[in-house]
């Protein structure tokens, strides 16, 4: 496994921990909010080992301005999905999840919001009796993520969409912050003689622009 591919291990470990709360059962539907590495990892890892029994294909919400809750409710006959996974934690995405989930469904908040306090629409959460899980990082899933990546590298390799040299690190931060050029995971390359050392851009996992707590 190359150093570049190995940078996928950390977000994939977060996905593995998150999927324990998702617990997708056969025939269940899911909506993934957020198209960063962790959101893409949820989609790519749906049928890989350790992610549980496959359900119906998770639905990607697309840009938030497209009113994803309305689109999901329309596509599900106003029922909603069984589980909504918030990998964005921005732009009201958690409330989108609350609206898009069926009665007695599950909402898994995997992303890390920038704000200390996040406004939640309590009415649909209470009315639908939703179960809401929060995810704190990877919870010691790193070795399992490494093994999964090694056995399923083609499935996950496309998560890395961009590479930037170290001298362009400011540009890399700006690109990740603004999700420019459809960035997924951005890797920073540091040249050391004839060898290239690669490291993930800090906080480029697609969940937040601030360090995890």
C-alpha positions, 0 to 999 in steps of 0.5 A: 500500500502506498503512502498516498493510499494509506491516508485513507485509513483514518477517515475509513476508521471513522466510517467503521465506527460510524457504521456500528450506529448506522447498523443498516439492515437488509432492505433498509434505506439510507441517506448520506449527507456530505460528499467528503472522504467520510461521506464517500467512505460510507457509500463505498464501504456499504458492501465491504466486509465489516460494514454489516448486511447490505441494505438498499443503496444509500442515497447521496443528497447532493448540494444542500441547496437542492432541498434534499429532505424534500427530494428524499421524501418525494422519492420515498413516498413521504415515508423517509429513509430508515437512517440518515447519516450526517457527514457534513455537519454544516449548512443545516445538514443535521436538521435535513437529516431529521426531516428526511428520516422516517418515523422511529428512524435513526440519525447518525451525526458523524461530522463535527460541526464548527459551532459549539452550539448547533440549533436543532429542530426539536419538533420533528425529532420528538414527533417522529421519535427519532434515535440520534447517535453522535460519533466521536472519531474512530474509537480504535478502528484503525487496524480494522480500517487498514485491513479493509483498505488493503483488501478493497483498495480499488473500492476506496482509492477514488476517495482521494481526488487531489494532491498538492505540494507542500508549498501550495498548502495555503491553496489546499486549505482554501480548496478544502474549506470551500469544497472547490473543484469537487474536492473529496480527500486532498493529500499534501505531498512533501518532496524529500530528495527522490522520494515523496512523503504524503500526508493528509491535509489537516482537517480535510476529512470532509466533516469540519474545518476545525480540529476534532475534540 
